[in-house]
Amino acid sequence: MALTASRNVDRYVDQELRTLRVKGSTKVYRGAIVGLTSAGLARGLMAGDPFQGLSYEEIDNSAGADAAKAVRMYTQGDFEHSVSGLAQTDVCRPVFASGDDTLTFVAAGNSYVGIVQDFVSSGVGIIRIDPGHKLVKTVIHLVEDLGAGADIAARAIHSFDQEGWIVAARVCNQATTATGIDAGNTCVVALAVTAGAVASKTYNNTVIFPAANAQDSLGTVTNHHVPKGDVLTLAVTQGTTANAGPFLVEVDYV
């Protein structure tokens, strides 16, 4: 409904600190990597939680109900943190959390946190946190309905105008039901760069191609570092009766 009078709208000048209600029976330690539950409540991050920030303070809601207390957290900035195996060559590499105190370069099953902004020493770096995924870009390529048994040998779908790091890849079915895919007529979706395979998945009678308007991860990303000027290619290989129909291939990178 349209306004009929003037109103005041609260403006939050400070964008560095934000507050979230805390999950019941939970203690969030100062300096913890904070995640969000499916109910929208903060907790010390568990692998796969959406990353929210780094805790500014310790909040003990161990004896409280959901949302009984709130925690303030940093939602932007650069922070020194250990990352297993971090080296000078990892500057600008994406970082993931597997727990409230652990950062890793392993994306699968973990939570995207941000990028390495600078190198401090072996295994320690300056991490620029990115809870809003503002640094992540997505390549989206539409694969047409190829028809049963038709393939794509190696199609260029993106060129990198600057160095990048691939974070994740997936397929998204476009409003149709895949047909004819079974143990003897598989559908293989594969991504590659100059260095080799990036991600690949074989769909058959047990690994089911996503349903209409659903998506599925292509699994663990390898050769995730992409030099400037490199090209990302897509291959689709279908058995005689296999027909995935039209679908999207989506690749996230920073």
C-alpha positions as CSV (number, residue, x, y, z in Angstrom):
1,M,0.0,0.0,0.0
2,A,1.3,3.5,-0.8
3,L,2.5,5.8,2.0
4,T,0.0,8.4,3.2
5,A,2.5,10.2,5.6
6,S,6.2,10.6,6.1
7,R,8.1,8.0,8.1
8,N,11.6,7.5,9.6
9,V,13.6,4.6,8.3
10,D,16.5,3.4,10.6
11,R,19.9,3.6,8.9
12,Y,22.8,1.5,10.1
13,V,26.0,3.4,9.4
14,D,28.4,0.8,10.7
15,Q,28.5,-2.1,8.3
16,E,31.4,-3.9,10.0
17,L,29.5,-5.3,13.0
18,R,26.2,-7.1,12.9
19,T,24.1,-9.0,15.5
20,L,22.5,-12.4,15.2
21,R,20.4,-14.4,17.7
22,V,22.1,-17.5,19.0
23,K,20.9,-21.1,18.8
24,G,19.8,-22.5,22.1
25,S,22.1,-24.7,24.2
26,T,25.1,-23.1,22.4
27,K,28.2,-21.2,23.4
28,V,29.9,-18.9,20.8
29,Y,33.5,-18.1,21.7
30,R,35.2,-14.8,20.9
31,G,37.0,-15.2,17.6
32,A,34.9,-18.1,16.5
33,I,33.9,-18.6,12.8
34,V,30.1,-18.1,12.9
35,G,27.6,-20.1,10.9
36,L,23.9,-19.9,10.5
37,T,21.5,-22.8,11.1
38,S,18.5,-23.6,8.9
39,A,16.4,-21.8,11.5
40,G,18.4,-18.5,11.0
41,L,20.3,-18.8,14.3
42,A,24.0,-18.2,14.9
43,R,26.4,-20.9,16.2
44,G,30.0,-21.8,16.0
45,L,30.2,-22.8,12.4
46,M,29.7,-26.4,11.4
47,A,30.9,-27.5,8.0
48,G,28.3,-26.6,5.4
49,D,26.7,-23.8,7.4
50,P,26.4,-20.4,5.6
51,F,29.3,-18.3,6.9
52,Q,28.2,-15.2,8.7
53,G,31.4,-13.6,10.2
54,L,33.9,-13.8,13.0
55,S,32.6,-13.4,16.6
56,Y,33.4,-10.1,18.2
57,E,32.6,-11.4,21.7
58,E,31.9,-14.6,23.7
59,I,28.2,-15.3,24.2
60,D,27.1,-18.2,26.4
61,N,23.6,-19.4,25.6
62,S,24.3,-22.9,26.9
63,A,21.3,-22.7,29.3
64,G,19.1,-20.6,27.1
65,A,16.5,-21.3,24.4
66,D,16.8,-20.4,20.8
67,A,17.3,-16.6,20.3
68,A,17.5,-16.0,24.1
69,K,20.9,-14.2,23.5
70,A,22.5,-12.5,20.6
71,V,26.1,-12.3,19.4
72,R,27.9,-9.5,17.6
73,M,30.3,-10.4,14.8
74,Y,32.6,-8.9,12.3
75,T,31.0,-9.1,8.8
76,Q,33.9,-7.5,6.9
77,G,37.6,-7.0,7.2
78,D,41.0,-8.7,7.0
79,F,41.9,-11.2,9.7
80,E,45.1,-13.2,10.4
81,H,44.3,-16.9,10.6
82,S,45.9,-20.2,10.1
83,V,45.1,-22.2,6.9
84,S,46.7,-25.6,6.6
85,G,49.3,-25.6,3.8
86,L,49.0,-21.9,3.0
87,A,52.0,-20.6,0.9
88,Q,52.9,-17.3,-0.8
89,T,51.4,-18.6,-4.0
90,D,48.0,-18.9,-2.4
91,V,47.3,-15.2,-2.3
92,C,43.8,-14.6,-3.8
93,R,42.9,-18.2,-3.3
94,P,39.4,-18.9,-1.8
95,V,39.3,-20.3,1.7
96,F,36.6,-22.5,3.4
97,A,35.7,-23.4,7.0
98,S,35.2,-26.9,8.3
99,G,34.5,-25.8,11.9
100,D,34.4,-22.7,14.1
101,D,38.3,-22.6,14.3
102,T,39.5,-24.3,11.1
103,L,40.1,-22.9,7.7
104,T,41.0,-25.0,4.7
105,F,41.4,-24.9,0.9
106,V,39.1,-27.9,0.6
107,A,35.7,-26.7,-0.8
108,A,33.7,-30.0,-0.8
109,G,31.4,-30.1,2.2
110,N,32.7,-27.0,3.8
111,S,31.6,-23.3,4.0
112,Y,33.1,-20.5,1.8
113,V,34.6,-17.8,4.0
114,G,36.6,-15.5,1.7
115,I,40.1,-15.2,0.1
116,V,43.7,-15.1,1.1
117,Q,44.6,-11.4,1.0
118,D,48.2,-11.7,2.0
119,F,50.8,-14.2,3.2
120,V,52.2,-14.0,6.7
121,S,54.2,-17.2,7.1
122,S,53.9,-20.9,6.3
123,G,50.3,-21.9,7.1
124,V,49.2,-18.4,8.2
125,G,47.6,-15.7,6.1
126,I,45.5,-12.6,6.1
127,I,42.0,-13.6,5.2
128,R,39.5,-11.1,3.7
129,I,36.1,-12.5,4.9
130,D,33.2,-12.5,2.4
131,P,30.0,-13.6,4.1
132,G,27.9,-11.9,1.4
133,H,29.7,-13.8,-1.4
134,K,30.4,-10.4,-3.0
135,L,33.7,-11.7,-4.4
136,V,32.2,-14.8,-6.1
137,K,31.3,-14.7,-9.8
138,T,29.3,-17.3,-11.7
139,V,29.7,-18.5,-15.2
140,I,26.3,-19.7,-16.6
141,H,26.1,-21.7,-19.8
142,L,23.0,-23.1,-21.4
143,V,23.3,-26.5,-22.9
144,E,20.6,-27.0,-25.6
145,D,18.5,-30.1,-25.9
146,L,21.2,-32.2,-27.7
147,G,18.8,-35.2,-28.3
148,A,19.4,-38.8,-27.4
149,G,23.0,-40.0,-27.9
150,A,24.3,-36.6,-29.0
151,D,27.5,-35.2,-27.5
152,I,29.6,-32.0,-27.0
153,A,33.2,-32.9,-27.5
154,A,34.8,-29.8,-25.9
155,R,33.0,-26.4,-26.0
156,A,34.6,-23.2,-24.7
157,I,32.2,-21.7,-22.2
158,H,34.3,-19.0,-20.5
159,S,37.7,-17.3,-20.8
160,F,39.4,-15.8,-17.8
161,D,40.6,-12.2,-18.3
162,Q,42.5,-12.5,-15.0
163,E,43.8,-15.2,-12.7
164,G,41.0,-17.0,-10.9
165,W,40.2,-19.8,-8.5
166,I,37.2,-22.1,-9.2
167,V,35.1,-22.7,-6.2
168,A,32.2,-25.0,-7.3
169,A,30.4,-26.4,-10.3
170,R,26.9,-27.8,-10.8
171,V,24.2,-28.6,-13.3
172,C,20.7,-27.3,-13.2
173,N,17.9,-29.0,-15.2
174,Q,15.6,-26.7,-17.1
175,A,12.0,-27.7,-16.6
176,T,12.3,-31.1,-18.3
177,T,12.8,-34.7,-17.3
178,A,15.9,-36.5,-18.5
179,T,15.2,-39.7,-20.4
180,G,17.0,-42.8,-21.4
181,I,19.9,-42.5,-18.8
182,D,20.7,-45.8,-17.2
183,A,23.7,-48.1,-16.5
184,G,24.4,-48.8,-20.1
185,N,23.5,-45.3,-21.4
186,T,25.2,-42.8,-19.1
187,C,25.4,-39.1,-19.3
188,V,28.8,-37.6,-18.4
189,V,29.2,-33.8,-17.8
190,A,32.8,-32.7,-17.6
191,L,34.6,-29.4,-17.2
192,A,38.3,-28.8,-17.9
193,V,40.9,-26.1,-18.3
194,T,44.4,-26.2,-19.8
195,A,45.8,-27.9,-16.7
196,G,43.2,-30.7,-17.0
197,A,39.9,-31.8,-15.5
198,V,38.0,-29.4,-13.2
199,A,34.9,-31.4,-12.3
200,S,33.0,-34.3,-13.8
201,K,30.0,-36.5,-13.0
202,T,28.6,-39.6,-14.6
203,Y,24.8,-40.0,-14.4
204,N,23.3,-43.4,-14.6
205,N,20.6,-45.5,-13.0
206,T,21.9,-44.9,-9.5
207,V,23.4,-41.4,-9.9
208,I,20.3,-39.6,-11.1
209,F,20.4,-36.6,-13.3
210,P,18.6,-33.7,-11.4
211,A,14.8,-33.5,-11.8
212,A,13.1,-30.6,-13.6
213,N,14.2,-27.2,-12.1
214,A,16.6,-28.9,-9.7
215,Q,20.4,-28.7,-9.4
216,D,23.2,-31.0,-8.6
217,S,26.9,-30.5,-7.7
218,L,29.5,-31.8,-10.1
219,G,31.5,-32.8,-7.0
220,T,35.1,-32.1,-5.9
221,V,36.9,-29.4,-7.9
222,T,40.4,-30.1,-9.1
223,N,42.8,-27.8,-11.0
224,H,40.9,-25.0,-9.4
225,H,43.7,-22.4,-10.1
226,V,43.2,-20.8,-13.5
227,P,45.8,-18.5,-15.0
228,K,44.9,-15.4,-16.9
229,G,43.9,-16.2,-20.5
230,D,42.9,-19.8,-19.8
231,V,39.7,-21.2,-21.2
232,L,37.1,-23.3,-19.4
233,T,35.6,-26.0,-21.6
234,L,32.5,-28.3,-21.3
235,A,32.1,-31.8,-22.6
236,V,28.8,-33.8,-22.5
237,T,28.9,-37.5,-23.5
238,Q,25.6,-39.4,-23.7
239,G,24.9,-43.1,-24.4
240,T,22.7,-44.1,-27.3
241,T,19.4,-43.5,-25.5
242,A,20.5,-40.9,-23.0
243,N,19.0,-37.5,-23.3
244,A,19.5,-35.0,-20.5
245,G,17.4,-32.3,-22.2
246,P,18.3,-28.6,-21.9
247,F,20.2,-27.7,-18.7
248,L,22.5,-25.1,-17.3
249,V,26.1,-25.5,-16.3
250,E,27.1,-23.1,-13.5
251,V,30.7,-22.5,-12.3
252,D,31.5,-20.3,-9.3
253,Y,34.9,-18.6,-9.1
254,V,36.8,-15.8,-7.4
